Amino acid sequence: MTKDPICGMDVVEEGAQHTLHFAHETIYFCSLSCKEAYARQSGMLEPVTKKGVIRRFLEKLAQGNEQNYGSGPPKCH
């Protein structure tokens, strides 16, 4: 048995479903979410960010405003 590095749960190595092979070492996880969390923390996996229609619109609007007016505060103050 080994311990999951994320949650500390005991994992049976034989027949483990969630493993990660890194630098000649096998790391065992209790679940897919722990495996993904470890991969994100170690830099192996980029964080997943979903952007909806409104968020994409607001980001595009902010970029346009920054190009036209700069990123500083208004000049009237």
C-alpha positions as CSV (number, residue, x, y, z in Angstrom):
1,M,0.0,0.0,0.0
2,T,1.0,3.6,-0.6
3,K,-0.5,6.9,0.2
4,D,-2.2,9.3,-2.2
5,P,0.0,12.5,-2.2
6,I,-3.0,14.8,-2.3
7,C,-5.5,13.4,0.2
8,G,-3.3,10.9,2.1
9,M,-5.7,8.0,1.5
10,D,-4.2,4.5,1.3
11,V,-4.1,3.1,-2.2
12,V,-3.5,-0.5,-3.2
13,E,-0.7,-0.4,-5.8
14,E,-1.8,-3.6,-7.5
15,G,-4.6,-2.9,-10.0
16,A,-4.7,0.9,-9.2
17,Q,-6.8,2.7,-11.8
18,H,-5.3,6.2,-11.3
19,T,-1.5,6.4,-11.7
20,L,1.0,8.9,-13.0
21,H,4.4,7.8,-14.2
22,F,7.1,10.5,-13.7
23,A,10.9,10.3,-13.6
24,H,11.0,6.5,-13.3
25,E,8.5,6.6,-10.5
26,T,4.9,5.6,-10.3
27,I,2.6,7.7,-8.2
28,Y,-0.7,6.2,-7.1
29,F,-4.0,8.2,-6.6
30,C,-7.4,7.3,-5.1
31,S,-9.4,9.1,-7.7
32,L,-9.1,11.0,-11.0
33,S,-9.6,14.4,-9.2
34,C,-6.6,13.8,-6.9
35,K,-4.5,12.8,-10.0
36,E,-5.5,16.0,-11.8
37,A,-4.9,18.1,-8.7
38,Y,-1.4,16.7,-8.4
39,A,-0.7,17.2,-12.1
40,R,-1.8,20.9,-11.8
41,Q,0.3,21.5,-8.7
42,S,3.4,20.0,-10.2
43,G,3.0,21.9,-13.5
44,M,2.2,18.9,-15.6
45,L,-1.3,20.0,-16.5
46,E,-2.6,23.5,-17.3
47,P,-5.6,24.6,-15.2
48,V,-8.9,24.3,-17.1
49,T,-10.8,27.5,-17.3
50,K,-14.1,27.6,-19.1
51,K,-15.2,30.9,-20.5
52,G,-18.8,31.6,-21.2
53,V,-20.2,33.9,-23.9
54,I,-20.6,36.8,-21.4
55,R,-17.1,36.4,-20.0
56,R,-15.5,36.4,-23.5
57,F,-17.6,39.5,-24.4
58,L,-16.5,41.3,-21.3
59,E,-12.8,40.4,-21.8
60,K,-13.0,41.6,-25.4
61,L,-14.7,44.8,-24.3
62,A,-12.0,45.4,-21.6
63,Q,-9.2,44.8,-24.2
64,G,-10.8,47.4,-26.5
65,N,-11.1,49.9,-23.7
66,E,-7.5,49.4,-22.7
67,Q,-6.3,49.9,-26.3
68,N,-8.4,53.1,-26.7
69,Y,-8.0,54.6,-23.2
70,G,-5.1,52.9,-21.5
71,S,-5.1,50.9,-18.4
72,G,-4.9,53.7,-15.8
73,P,-7.6,55.5,-13.9
74,P,-9.8,58.2,-15.6
75,K,-8.0,61.5,-16.0
76,C,-10.8,63.5,-14.4
77,H,-9.7,62.7,-10.9
